[in-house]
Amino acid sequence: MRFLLRILFSGLSLWIADLLIDSISLRGFGTAVLAAIILGLVNFFIKPILIFFTFPITVLSLGLFLLVINAITYWIASLFVPGFEIYSFWGAFLGAIVTSVVNALLNSLIKDRD
């Protein structure tokens, strides 16, 4: 149940990013949920590879290059989801930040039981 709720929260955070940023376009909430699933898969499979190959740049930038990697993964996810379009790098950059912040706030509402 919590897993499904987290996917819905991710879709909602993508939809909020669409509302706030002009260079992001989502066809609807169903597209946002599909994009959230694809973004999770991209973050699981592709993001570690990007982090590995850009580790020296990440260290030199004191970790700020991870924001660029987040934008790249956001853009890669948009390539796989019809109806989810990003029109500029800055749209992907800001979208990744907004999505991360909103998703973190929404996921904090779910209490993990140990």
A tleap script that builds the chain and sets N, CA, C and O, in Angstrom:
source leaprc.protein.ff14SB
mol = sequence {
  NMET ARG PHE LEU LEU ARG ILE LEU PHE SER
  GLY LEU SER LEU TRP ILE ALA ASP LEU LEU
  ILE ASP SER ILE SER LEU ARG GLY PHE GLY
  THR ALA VAL LEU ALA ALA ILE ILE LEU GLY
  LEU VAL ASN PHE PHE ILE LYS PRO ILE LEU
  ILE PHE PHE THR PHE PRO ILE THR VAL LEU
  SER LEU GLY LEU PHE LEU LEU VAL ILE ASN
  ALA ILE THR TYR TRP ILE ALA SER LEU PHE
  VAL PRO GLY PHE GLU ILE TYR SER PHE TRP
  GLY ALA PHE LEU GLY ALA ILE VAL THR SER
  VAL VAL ASN ALA LEU LEU ASN SER LEU ILE
  LYS ASP ARG CASP
}
set mol.1.N position { 0.810 -1.189 0.000 }
set mol.1.CA position { 0.000 0.000 0.000 }
set mol.1.C position { 0.858 1.259 0.000 }
set mol.1.O position { 0.587 2.212 -0.731 }
set mol.2.N position { 1.914 1.246 0.845 }
set mol.2.CA position { 2.794 2.414 0.907 }
set mol.2.C position { 3.497 2.657 -0.425 }
set mol.2.O position { 3.709 3.802 -0.825 }
set mol.3.N position { 3.861 1.560 -1.114 }
set mol.3.CA position { 4.532 1.673 -2.406 }
set mol.3.C position { 3.635 2.384 -3.419 }
set mol.3.O position { 4.094 3.264 -4.147 }
set mol.4.N position { 2.368 2.004 -3.466 }
set mol.4.CA position { 1.415 2.622 -4.373 }
set mol.4.C position { 1.201 4.097 -4.029 }
set mol.4.O position { 1.077 4.943 -4.914 }
set mol.5.N position { 1.162 4.381 -2.744 }
set mol.5.CA position { 1.009 5.768 -2.309 }
set mol.5.C position { 2.219 6.605 -2.705 }
set mol.5.O position { 2.072 7.762 -3.098 }
set mol.6.N position { 3.398 6.033 -2.604 }
set mol.6.CA position { 4.613 6.763 -3.006 }
set mol.6.C position { 4.626 7.044 -4.516 }
set mol.6.O position { 5.082 8.104 -4.944 }
set mol.7.N position { 4.135 6.107 -5.312 }
set mol.7.CA position { 4.052 6.331 -6.756 }
set mol.7.C position { 3.058 7.449 -7.054 }
set mol.7.O position { 3.319 8.306 -7.899 }
set mol.8.N position { 1.931 7.442 -6.367 }
set mol.8.CA position { 0.943 8.513 -6.558 }
set mol.8.C position { 1.497 9.865 -6.122 }
set mol.8.O position { 1.253 10.878 -6.777 }
set mol.9.N position { 2.244 9.885 -5.017 }
set mol.9.CA position { 2.883 11.128 -4.577 }
set mol.9.C position { 3.903 11.619 -5.603 }
set mol.9.O position { 4.002 12.820 -5.855 }
set mol.10.N position { 4.649 10.706 -6.188 }
set mol.10.CA position { 5.620 11.090 -7.225 }
set mol.10.C position { 4.908 11.655 -8.443 }
set mol.10.O position { 5.352 12.645 -9.025 }
set mol.11.N position { 3.807 11.028 -8.827 }
set mol.11.CA position { 3.012 11.556 -9.937 }
set mol.11.C position { 2.463 12.929 -9.625 }
set mol.11.O position { 2.457 13.809 -10.487 }
set mol.12.N position { 2.000 13.124 -8.395 }
set mol.12.CA position { 1.490 14.429 -7.982 }
set mol.12.C position { 2.591 15.481 -7.991 }
set mol.12.O position { 2.357 16.623 -8.388 }
set mol.13.N position { 3.784 15.106 -7.559 }
set mol.13.CA position { 4.891 16.066 -7.560 }
set mol.13.C position { 5.302 16.438 -8.993 }
set mol.13.O position { 5.663 17.586 -9.254 }
set mol.14.N position { 5.248 15.475 -9.918 }
set mol.14.CA position { 5.520 15.796 -11.324 }
set mol.14.C position { 4.438 16.719 -11.888 }
set mol.14.O position { 4.731 17.636 -12.656 }
set mol.15.N position { 3.206 16.469 -11.505 }
set mol.15.CA position { 2.106 17.298 -11.975 }
set mol.15.C position { 2.220 18.722 -11.433 }
set mol.15.O position { 1.925 19.678 -12.150 }
set mol.16.N position { 2.644 18.876 -10.175 }
set mol.16.CA position { 2.865 20.201 -9.593 }
set mol.16.C position { 4.007 20.906 -10.311 }
set mol.16.O position { 3.933 22.109 -10.562 }
set mol.17.N position { 5.066 20.168 -10.644 }
set mol.17.CA position { 6.171 20.762 -11.412 }
set mol.17.C position { 5.683 21.237 -12.774 }
set mol.17.O position { 6.129 22.273 -13.267 }
set mol.18.N position { 4.772 20.489 -13.383 }
set mol.18.CA position { 4.184 20.892 -14.662 }
set mol.18.C position { 3.411 22.196 -14.517 }
set mol.18.O position { 3.468 23.057 -15.395 }
set mol.19.N position { 2.695 22.340 -13.419 }
set mol.19.CA position { 1.921 23.568 -13.195 }
set mol.19.C position { 2.809 24.776 -12.937 }
set mol.19.O position { 2.466 25.894 -13.322 }
set mol.20.N position { 3.946 24.558 -12.290 }
set mol.20.CA position { 4.818 25.670 -11.900 }
set mol.20.C position { 5.816 26.091 -12.970 }
set mol.20.O position { 6.241 27.246 -13.001 }
set mol.21.N position { 6.194 25.167 -13.845 }
set mol.21.CA position { 7.277 25.443 -14.802 }
set mol.21.C position { 6.723 25.362 -16.212 }
set mol.21.O position { 6.122 24.362 -16.604 }
set mol.22.N position { 6.937 26.433 -16.971 }
set mol.22.CA position { 6.376 26.521 -18.323 }
set mol.22.C position { 7.004 25.551 -19.320 }
set mol.22.O position { 6.337 25.135 -20.268 }
set mol.23.N position { 8.245 25.188 -19.134 }
set mol.23.CA position { 8.916 24.352 -20.119 }
set mol.23.C position { 8.764 22.852 -19.852 }
set mol.23.O position { 9.515 22.040 -20.390 }
set mol.24.N position { 7.786 22.494 -19.017 }
set mol.24.CA position { 7.431 21.094 -18.783 }
set mol.24.C position { 5.971 20.931 -19.163 }
set mol.24.O position { 5.132 21.767 -18.829 }
set mol.25.N position { 5.675 19.839 -19.869 }
set mol.25.CA position { 4.302 19.589 -20.289 }
set mol.25.C position { 3.920 18.146 -20.000 }
set mol.25.O position { 4.597 17.212 -20.431 }
set mol.26.N position { 2.836 17.976 -19.272 }
set mol.26.CA position { 2.271 16.661 -18.999 }
set mol.26.C position { 0.846 16.637 -19.528 }
set mol.26.O position { 0.096 17.596 -19.345 }
set mol.27.N position { 0.473 15.553 -20.179 }
set mol.27.CA position { -0.856 15.442 -20.776 }
set mol.27.C position { -1.946 15.318 -19.725 }
set mol.27.O position { -3.051 15.818 -19.933 }
set mol.28.N position { -1.669 14.673 -18.614 }
set mol.28.CA position { -2.662 14.487 -17.563 }
set mol.28.C position { -2.046 13.790 -16.368 }
set mol.28.O position { -0.849 13.501 -16.349 }
set mol.29.N position { -2.888 13.519 -15.359 }
set mol.29.CA position { -2.359 12.902 -14.152 }
set mol.29.C position { -1.926 11.459 -14.393 }
set mol.29.O position { -0.977 10.986 -13.767 }
set mol.30.N position { -2.613 10.758 -15.294 }
set mol.30.CA position { -2.190 9.390 -15.628 }
set mol.30.C position { -0.807 9.369 -16.250 }
set mol.30.O position { 0.003 8.486 -15.969 }
set mol.31.N position { -0.548 10.348 -17.094 }
set mol.31.CA position { 0.785 10.482 -17.683 }
set mol.31.C position { 1.811 10.794 -16.604 }
set mol.31.O position { 2.943 10.315 -16.663 }
set mol.32.N position { 1.416 11.604 -15.611 }
set mol.32.CA position { 2.326 11.945 -14.517 }
set mol.32.C position { 2.676 10.702 -13.695 }
set mol.32.O position { 3.823 10.537 -13.280 }
set mol.33.N position { 1.701 9.837 -13.462 }
set mol.33.CA position { 1.976 8.613 -12.699 }
set mol.33.C position { 2.883 7.680 -13.501 }
set mol.33.O position { 3.814 7.094 -12.949 }
set mol.34.N position { 2.613 7.541 -14.802 }
set mol.34.CA position { 3.491 6.734 -15.658 }
set mol.34.C position { 4.900 7.320 -15.685 }
set mol.34.O position { 5.881 6.578 -15.620 }
set mol.35.N position { 5.007 8.635 -15.779 }
set mol.35.CA position { 6.316 9.293 -15.770 }
set mol.35.C position { 7.027 9.065 -14.440 }
set mol.35.O position { 8.248 8.915 -14.411 }
set mol.36.N position { 6.280 9.038 -13.344 }
set mol.36.CA position { 6.885 8.785 -12.037 }
set mol.36.C position { 7.464 7.373 -11.971 }
set mol.36.O position { 8.541 7.163 -11.412 }
set mol.37.N position { 6.749 6.414 -12.539 }
set mol.37.CA position { 7.253 5.033 -12.562 }
set mol.37.C position { 8.520 4.946 -13.409 }
set mol.37.O position { 9.508 4.338 -12.997 }
set mol.38.N position { 8.487 5.553 -14.590 }
set mol.38.CA position { 9.656 5.532 -15.475 }
set mol.38.C position { 10.819 6.285 -14.840 }
set mol.38.O position { 11.965 5.848 -14.940 }
set mol.39.N position { 10.539 7.410 -14.190 }
set mol.39.CA position { 11.597 8.171 -13.521 }
set mol.39.C position { 12.236 7.337 -12.413 }
set mol.39.O position { 13.450 7.389 -12.216 }
set mol.40.N position { 11.429 6.578 -11.697 }
set mol.40.CA position { 11.980 5.685 -10.676 }
set mol.40.C position { 12.887 4.626 -11.272 }
set mol.40.O position { 13.939 4.319 -10.711 }
set mol.41.N position { 12.487 4.064 -12.411 }
set mol.41.CA position { 13.324 3.070 -13.083 }
set mol.41.C position { 14.622 3.681 -13.608 }
set mol.41.O position { 15.687 3.073 -13.503 }
set mol.42.N position { 14.526 4.885 -14.173 }
set mol.42.CA position { 15.727 5.578 -14.668 }
set mol.42.C position { 16.662 5.878 -13.501 }
set mol.42.O position { 17.876 5.705 -13.615 }
set mol.43.N position { 16.099 6.328 -12.376 }
set mol.43.CA position { 16.932 6.608 -11.202 }
set mol.43.C position { 17.573 5.347 -10.644 }
set mol.43.O position { 18.670 5.399 -10.087 }
set mol.44.N position { 16.897 4.219 -10.792 }
set mol.44.CA position { 17.440 2.969 -10.271 }
set mol.44.C position { 18.530 2.387 -11.166 }
set mol.44.O position { 19.539 1.889 -10.668 }
set mol.45.N position { 18.333 2.446 -12.488 }
set mol.45.CA position { 19.260 1.780 -13.402 }
set mol.45.C position { 20.319 2.706 -14.006 }
set mol.45.O position { 21.483 2.319 -14.107 }
set mol.46.N position { 19.942 3.901 -14.402 }
set mol.46.CA position { 20.845 4.768 -15.161 }
set mol.46.C position { 21.589 5.762 -14.273 }
set mol.46.O position { 22.762 6.045 -14.517 }
set mol.47.N position { 20.929 6.293 -13.251 }
set mol.47.CA position { 21.562 7.308 -12.414 }
set mol.47.C position { 22.861 6.828 -11.753 }
set mol.47.O position { 23.824 7.594 -11.722 }
set mol.48.N position { 22.937 5.593 -11.222 }
set mol.48.CA position { 24.223 5.158 -10.640 }
set mol.48.C position { 25.364 5.125 -11.657 }
set mol.48.O position { 26.513 5.398 -11.309 }
set mol.49.N position { 25.056 4.796 -12.896 }
set mol.49.CA position { 26.081 4.786 -13.943 }
set mol.49.C position { 26.564 6.209 -14.209 }
set mol.49.O position { 27.764 6.453 -14.334 }
set mol.50.N position { 25.612 7.152 -14.295 }
set mol.50.CA position { 25.996 8.547 -14.500 }
set mol.50.C position { 26.830 9.077 -13.338 }
set mol.50.O position { 27.804 9.800 -13.547 }
set mol.51.N position { 26.454 8.723 -12.136 }
set mol.51.CA position { 27.207 9.170 -10.964 }
set mol.51.C position { 28.619 8.587 -10.976 }
set mol.51.O position { 29.583 9.277 -10.643 }
set mol.52.N position { 28.736 7.326 -11.357 }
set mol.52.CA position { 30.050 6.687 -11.407 }
set mol.52.C position { 30.972 7.404 -12.393 }
set mol.52.O position { 32.121 7.702 -12.066 }
set mol.53.N position { 30.469 7.680 -13.601 }
set mol.53.CA position { 31.327 8.281 -14.626 }
set mol.53.C position { 31.584 9.776 -14.400 }
set mol.53.O position { 32.550 10.320 -14.936 }
set mol.54.N position { 30.747 10.435 -13.626 }
set mol.54.CA position { 30.951 11.862 -13.386 }
set mol.54.C position { 31.447 12.142 -11.969 }
set mol.54.O position { 31.387 13.279 -11.503 }
set mol.55.N position { 31.932 11.121 -11.293 }
set mol.55.CA position { 32.383 11.284 -9.913 }
set mol.55.C position { 33.449 12.375 -9.743 }
set mol.55.O position { 33.348 13.167 -8.807 }
set mol.56.N position { 34.470 12.445 -10.616 }
set mol.56.CA position { 35.464 13.516 -10.440 }
set mol.56.C position { 34.851 14.921 -10.539 }
set mol.56.O position { 35.213 15.810 -9.768 }
set mol.57.N position { 33.933 15.119 -11.478 }
set mol.57.CA position { 33.286 16.428 -11.612 }
set mol.57.C position { 32.430 16.711 -10.380 }
set mol.57.O position { 32.369 17.844 -9.904 }
set mol.58.N position { 31.776 15.684 -9.875 }
set mol.58.CA position { 30.928 15.842 -8.696 }
set mol.58.C position { 31.763 16.235 -7.488 }
set mol.58.O position { 31.353 17.088 -6.702 }
set mol.59.N position { 32.919 15.626 -7.334 }
set mol.59.CA position { 33.791 15.965 -6.210 }
set mol.59.C position { 34.312 17.393 -6.356 }
set mol.59.O position { 34.317 18.149 -5.384 }
set mol.60.N position { 34.749 17.771 -7.558 }
set mol.60.CA position { 35.264 19.126 -7.776 }
set mol.60.C position { 34.198 20.193 -7.560 }
set mol.60.O position { 34.509 21.304 -7.129 }
set mol.61.N position { 32.946 19.862 -7.858 }
set mol.61.CA position { 31.866 20.837 -7.681 }
set mol.61.C position { 31.224 20.744 -6.299 }
set mol.61.O position { 30.211 21.390 -6.031 }
set mol.62.N position { 31.817 19.941 -5.432 }
set mol.62.CA position { 31.320 19.730 -4.071 }
set mol.62.C position { 29.890 19.188 -4.057 }
set mol.62.O position { 29.090 19.529 -3.186 }
set mol.63.N position { 29.593 18.353 -5.022 }
set mol.63.CA position { 28.301 17.686 -5.083 }
set mol.63.C position { 27.230 18.401 -5.877 }
set mol.63.O position { 26.151 17.849 -6.093 }
set mol.64.N position { 27.507 19.623 -6.317 }
set mol.64.CA position { 26.497 20.381 -7.050 }
set mol.64.C position { 26.200 19.788 -8.427 }
set mol.64.O position { 25.130 20.023 -8.988 }
set mol.65.N position { 27.138 19.028 -8.966 }
set mol.65.CA position { 26.905 18.411 -10.273 }
set mol.65.C position { 25.797 17.357 -10.197 }
set mol.65.O position { 25.245 16.973 -11.228 }
set mol.66.N position { 25.470 16.893 -9.010 }
set mol.66.CA position { 24.365 15.946 -8.863 }
set mol.66.C position { 23.037 16.568 -9.293 }
set mol.66.O position { 22.128 15.858 -9.723 }
set mol.67.N position { 22.926 17.890 -9.179 }
set mol.67.CA position { 21.727 18.577 -9.676 }
set mol.67.C position { 21.619 18.448 -11.193 }
set mol.67.O position { 20.522 18.297 -11.731 }
set mol.68.N position { 22.748 18.507 -11.872 }
set mol.68.CA position { 22.761 18.323 -13.326 }
set mol.68.C position { 22.394 16.879 -13.670 }
set mol.68.O position { 21.658 16.635 -14.626 }
set mol.69.N position { 22.902 15.932 -12.899 }
set mol.69.CA position { 22.562 14.530 -13.138 }
set mol.69.C position { 21.069 14.304 -12.927 }
set mol.69.O position { 20.444 13.558 -13.682 }
set mol.70.N position { 20.493 14.938 -11.911 }
set mol.70.CA position { 19.050 14.831 -11.707 }
set mol.70.C position { 18.283 15.384 -12.902 }
set mol.70.O position { 17.285 14.798 -13.320 }
set mol.71.N position { 18.733 16.497 -13.451 }
set mol.71.CA position { 18.085 17.069 -14.634 }
set mol.71.C position { 18.200 16.124 -15.822 }
set mol.71.O position { 17.252 15.980 -16.594 }
set mol.72.N position { 19.344 15.483 -15.975 }
set mol.72.CA position { 19.533 14.539 -17.077 }
set mol.72.C position { 18.604 13.333 -16.926 }
set mol.72.O position { 17.999 12.895 -17.904 }
set mol.73.N position { 18.489 12.802 -15.724 }
set mol.73.CA position { 17.593 11.656 -15.524 }
set mol.73.C position { 16.132 12.062 -15.737 }
set mol.73.O position { 15.339 11.273 -16.251 }
set mol.74.N position { 15.784 13.253 -15.357 }
set mol.74.CA position { 14.436 13.793 -15.585 }
set mol.74.C position { 14.153 13.865 -17.082 }
set mol.74.O position { 13.071 13.495 -17.537 }
set mol.75.N position { 15.132 14.343 -17.839 }
set mol.75.CA position { 14.994 14.452 -19.294 }
set mol.75.C position { 14.929 13.064 -19.942 }
set mol.75.O position { 14.140 12.847 -20.862 }
set mol.76.N position { 15.755 12.125 -19.466 }
set mol.76.CA position { 15.730 10.764 -20.013 }
set mol.76.C position { 14.359 10.137 -19.795 }
set mol.76.O position { 13.835 9.468 -20.687 }
set mol.77.N position { 13.780 10.344 -18.629 }
set mol.77.CA position { 12.443 9.800 -18.360 }
set mol.77.C position { 11.415 10.382 -19.325 }
set mol.77.O position { 10.488 9.683 -19.734 }
set mol.78.N position { 11.564 11.636 -19.687 }
set mol.78.CA position { 10.611 12.258 -20.617 }
set mol.78.C position { 10.714 11.656 -22.016 }
set mol.78.O position { 9.757 11.722 -22.787 }
set mol.79.N position { 11.853 11.077 -22.349 }
set mol.79.CA position { 12.005 10.448 -23.659 }
set mol.79.C position { 11.174 9.171 -23.788 }
set mol.79.O position { 10.775 8.794 -24.889 }
set mol.80.N position { 10.917 8.513 -22.666 }
set mol.80.CA position { 10.214 7.238 -22.681 }
set mol.80.C position { 8.708 7.348 -22.454 }
set mol.80.O position { 7.984 6.370 -22.643 }
set mol.81.N position { 8.231 8.516 -22.054 }
set mol.81.CA position { 6.812 8.664 -21.724 }
set mol.81.C position { 6.148 9.602 -22.729 }
set mol.81.O position { 6.453 10.794 -22.760 }
set mol.82.N position { 5.242 9.071 -23.550 }
set mol.82.CA position { 4.508 9.960 -24.458 }
set mol.82.C position { 3.582 10.868 -23.644 }
set mol.82.O position { 2.885 10.409 -22.739 }
set mol.83.N position { 3.584 12.139 -23.973 }
set mol.83.CA position { 2.770 13.098 -23.242 }
set mol.83.C position { 3.524 13.816 -22.141 }
set mol.83.O position { 2.974 14.709 -21.496 }
set mol.84.N position { 4.785 13.437 -21.916 }
set mol.84.CA position { 5.643 14.113 -20.937 }
set mol.84.C position { 6.794 14.724 -21.722 }
set mol.84.O position { 7.679 14.020 -22.208 }
set mol.85.N position { 6.765 16.046 -21.836 }
set mol.85.CA position { 7.771 16.730 -22.653 }
set mol.85.C position { 8.473 17.798 -21.841 }
set mol.85.O position { 7.871 18.491 -21.021 }
set mol.86.N position { 9.766 17.906 -22.096 }
set mol.86.CA position { 10.590 18.941 -21.484 }
set mol.86.C position { 11.218 19.722 -22.617 }
set mol.86.O position { 11.831 19.139 -23.512 }
set mol.87.N position { 11.071 21.044 -22.586 }
set mol.87.CA position { 11.480 21.874 -23.707 }
set mol.87.C position { 12.859 22.505 -23.560 }
set mol.87.O position { 13.394 23.031 -24.536 }
set mol.88.N position { 13.449 22.466 -22.364 }
set mol.88.CA position { 14.771 23.061 -22.194 }
set mol.88.C position { 15.507 22.380 -21.038 }
set mol.88.O position { 14.902 21.706 -20.204 }
set mol.89.N position { 16.814 22.575 -21.011 }
set mol.89.CA position { 17.608 22.028 -19.921 }
set mol.89.C position { 17.182 22.648 -18.597 }
set mol.89.O position { 17.071 21.952 -17.588 }
set mol.90.N position { 16.943 23.955 -18.600 }
set mol.90.CA position { 16.561 24.628 -17.358 }
set mol.90.C position { 15.198 24.157 -16.873 }
set mol.90.O position { 14.942 24.130 -15.669 }
set mol.91.N position { 14.329 23.789 -17.796 }
set mol.91.CA position { 13.059 23.200 -17.401 }
set mol.91.C position { 13.263 21.883 -16.688 }
set mol.91.O position { 12.626 21.609 -15.671 }
set mol.92.N position { 14.163 21.063 -17.231 }
set mol.92.CA position { 14.482 19.785 -16.584 }
set mol.92.C position { 15.165 20.018 -15.234 }
set mol.92.O position { 14.887 19.315 -14.262 }
set mol.93.N position { 16.044 20.992 -15.182 }
set mol.93.CA position { 16.773 21.313 -13.958 }
set mol.93.C position { 15.815 21.751 -12.858 }
set mol.93.O position { 15.835 21.212 -11.751 }
set mol.94.N position { 14.974 22.737 -13.174 }
set mol.94.CA position { 14.017 23.228 -12.183 }
set mol.94.C position { 12.950 22.183 -11.864 }
set mol.94.O position { 12.512 22.062 -10.720 }
set mol.95.N position { 12.537 21.433 -12.881 }
set mol.95.CA position { 11.549 20.387 -12.667 }
set mol.95.C position { 12.048 19.321 -11.722 }
set mol.95.O position { 11.302 18.845 -10.866 }
set mol.96.N position { 13.306 18.941 -11.870 }
set mol.96.CA position { 13.885 17.938 -10.983 }
set mol.96.C position { 13.943 18.451 -9.548 }
set mol.96.O position { 13.695 17.701 -8.604 }
set mol.97.N position { 14.269 19.726 -9.389 }
set mol.97.CA position { 14.326 20.308 -8.041 }
set mol.97.C position { 12.931 20.373 -7.426 }
set mol.97.O position { 12.733 19.958 -6.284 }
set mol.98.N position { 11.963 20.895 -8.181 }
set mol.98.CA position { 10.595 21.006 -7.663 }
set mol.98.C position { 10.033 19.629 -7.342 }
set mol.98.O position { 9.423 19.433 -6.290 }
set mol.99.N position { 10.238 18.678 -8.242 }
set mol.99.CA position { 9.735 17.326 -8.020 }
set mol.99.C position { 10.363 16.706 -6.780 }
set mol.99.O position { 9.666 16.063 -5.995 }
set mol.100.N position { 11.650 16.885 -6.594 }
set mol.100.CA position { 12.328 16.319 -5.427 }
set mol.100.C position { 11.809 16.922 -4.124 }
set mol.100.O position { 11.556 16.204 -3.157 }
set mol.101.N position { 11.652 18.237 -4.107 }
set mol.101.CA position { 11.203 18.909 -2.880 }
set mol.101.C position { 9.763 18.521 -2.550 }
set mol.101.O position { 9.464 18.163 -1.411 }
set mol.102.N position { 8.875 18.590 -3.534 }
set mol.102.CA position { 7.465 18.259 -3.300 }
set mol.102.C position { 7.325 16.788 -2.929 }
set mol.102.O position { 6.549 16.444 -2.037 }
set mol.103.N position { 8.067 15.922 -3.606 }
set mol.103.CA position { 8.011 14.494 -3.308 }
set mol.103.C position { 8.506 14.219 -1.889 }
set mol.103.O position { 7.927 13.392 -1.185 }
set mol.104.N position { 9.555 14.893 -1.468 }
set mol.104.CA position { 10.067 14.708 -0.106 }
set mol.104.C position { 9.031 15.174 0.921 }
set mol.104.O position { 8.831 14.520 1.945 }
set mol.105.N position { 8.381 16.295 0.649 }
set mol.105.CA position { 7.358 16.781 1.573 }
set mol.105.C position { 6.170 15.823 1.652 }
set mol.105.O position { 5.673 15.537 2.741 }
set mol.106.N position { 5.719 15.332 0.507 }
set mol.106.CA position { 4.589 14.411 0.497 }
set mol.106.C position { 4.940 13.078 1.147 }
set mol.106.O position { 4.135 12.513 1.888 }
set mol.107.N position { 6.142 12.574 0.869 }
set mol.107.CA position { 6.548 11.288 1.467 }
set mol.107.C position { 6.787 11.393 2.963 }
set mol.107.O position { 6.746 10.382 3.665 }
set mol.108.N position { 7.038 12.602 3.467 }
set mol.108.CA position { 7.191 12.751 4.913 }
set mol.108.C position { 5.864 12.550 5.634 }
set mol.108.O position { 5.841 12.342 6.847 }
set mol.109.N position { 4.760 12.610 4.895 }
set mol.109.CA position { 3.452 12.375 5.499 }
set mol.109.C position { 3.222 10.898 5.804 }
set mol.109.O position { 2.390 10.554 6.643 }
set mol.110.N position { 3.957 10.032 5.125 }
set mol.110.CA position { 3.832 8.597 5.342 }
set mol.110.C position { 4.751 8.199 6.475 }
set mol.110.O position { 5.964 8.393 6.392 }
set mol.111.N position { 4.204 7.664 7.498 }
set mol.111.CA position { 5.011 7.233 8.631 }
set mol.111.C position { 5.426 5.785 8.404 }
set mol.111.O position { 4.583 4.918 8.177 }
set mol.112.N position { 6.736 5.529 8.466 }
set mol.112.CA position { 7.243 4.156 8.344 }
set mol.112.C position { 7.139 3.476 9.706 }
set mol.112.O position { 7.590 3.993 10.728 }
set mol.113.N position { 6.533 2.314 9.673 }
set mol.113.CA position { 6.403 1.529 10.910 }
set mol.113.C position { 7.510 0.487 10.952 }
set mol.113.O position { 7.671 -0.293 10.014 }
set mol.114.N position { 8.251 0.475 12.014 }
set mol.114.CA position { 9.326 -0.512 12.160 }
set mol.114.C position { 8.910 -1.611 13.109 }
set mol.114.O position { 9.684 -2.535 13.361 }
savepdb mol mol.pdb
quit
